[in-house]
Amino acid sequence: MEKPNLKKLTEDLHFECLASKALLDRIPQSAYVSDLLSDVMGKAQADMIWVTSQVHKNIVAVASLKELSAIVIVNERPVEKELLEQAENEEIVVLSSNLPAFETVGKLYNYLDTRR
């Protein structure tokens, strides 16, 4: 079965796209959840979706460095305009989930795992 792109995933899981809507054709391969930047830099792999509650600009730099598909910010955390501008400039998709990390990751796991 063909893996869904970020646009379909965003619609199906009721996420909101906050930045880089033009890049929703990316196809995520998996997901990684962590709030530690060093952990993500050491373990996340290209084309993963990163689930985090962090909302500072450094997350965009890490996502760019690791060539991640997208960042999903959880817990309805407010996101500063500067972060979204940086994400647009660095071509990083930023999504928002109104759910806690546990529920968001569970949905992502079920969604991506059933499409292998």
C-alpha positions in Angstrom: 0.0 0.0 0.0 1.3 3.5 -0.9 2.2 5.7 2.0 0.2 9.0 2.4 1.7 12.4 1.9 1.6 15.0 4.7 -1.5 16.6 3.2 -3.6 13.5 3.5 -2.1 12.7 6.9 -2.9 16.2 8.1 -6.5 15.9 7.0 -7.0 12.4 8.3 -5.5 13.0 11.7 -7.0 16.5 12.1 -3.7 18.3 12.4 -3.3 22.0 11.4 -0.6 23.1 9.0 1.1 26.2 10.4 4.0 26.6 8.0 5.2 25.4 4.6 1.8 24.4 3.2 3.4 24.1 -0.3 5.5 21.2 0.9 2.6 18.9 2.1 3.4 16.5 -0.8 6.3 15.0 1.3 5.8 11.4 2.2 6.8 10.7 5.8 8.5 7.3 6.5 8.1 7.1 10.2 7.9 9.4 13.3 10.2 10.3 16.2 9.1 11.7 19.5 11.4 13.7 21.8 11.8 17.0 23.4 15.5 16.8 23.6 17.2 18.4 20.6 20.4 16.4 21.1 18.3 13.2 21.1 16.6 14.1 17.8 20.0 15.1 16.3 21.5 11.7 17.3 18.6 9.4 16.5 16.0 10.8 14.1 16.4 10.0 10.5 15.6 11.8 7.3 11.9 11.8 6.2 10.6 11.2 9.8 7.9 13.3 11.4 9.2 14.8 14.7 6.6 15.1 17.5 7.5 17.6 20.2 6.1 20.1 22.7 9.1 22.5 22.1 8.2 25.8 20.4 11.5 27.6 20.1 13.3 28.4 16.8 16.0 25.8 17.4 13.5 23.0 16.5 13.5 24.3 12.9 17.3 24.2 12.7 17.3 20.6 14.0 14.5 19.5 11.6 16.4 21.1 8.7 19.7 19.5 9.7 18.1 16.1 9.9 16.0 16.6 6.7 12.8 15.7 8.6 9.4 15.6 6.8 7.7 17.7 9.4 7.4 18.8 13.0 4.2 18.2 14.9 3.8 20.5 17.9 1.5 19.0 20.5 -0.6 20.1 23.4 -2.1 23.2 21.6 1.2 25.1 22.3 1.2 28.6 20.9 3.8 29.1 18.2 5.6 32.4 17.7 5.5 34.1 14.3 9.3 34.1 14.2 9.4 30.3 14.3 6.9 30.0 11.5 8.8 32.5 9.4 12.0 30.5 9.9 10.2 27.3 9.0 9.0 28.8 5.8 12.5 30.1 5.0 14.1 26.7 5.7 11.3 24.7 4.0 10.2 22.9 7.2 6.5 21.8 7.5 5.1 22.7 10.9 1.9 21.0 12.0 -0.1 21.3 15.2 -2.0 18.7 17.1 -4.4 19.7 19.9 -3.8 16.4 21.6 -1.0 15.4 24.1 2.1 13.8 22.7 1.0 10.3 23.8 -2.3 10.4 21.8 -0.7 12.1 18.8 2.1 9.5 18.6 -0.5 6.7 19.0 -2.5 8.1 16.1 0.6 8.5 14.0 1.8 5.0 14.7 -1.5 3.4 13.8 -1.8 5.6 10.7 1.7 5.0 9.4 2.0 1.4 10.5 -1.2 0.2 8.7 0.2 1.6 5.4 3.4 -0.5 5.3 
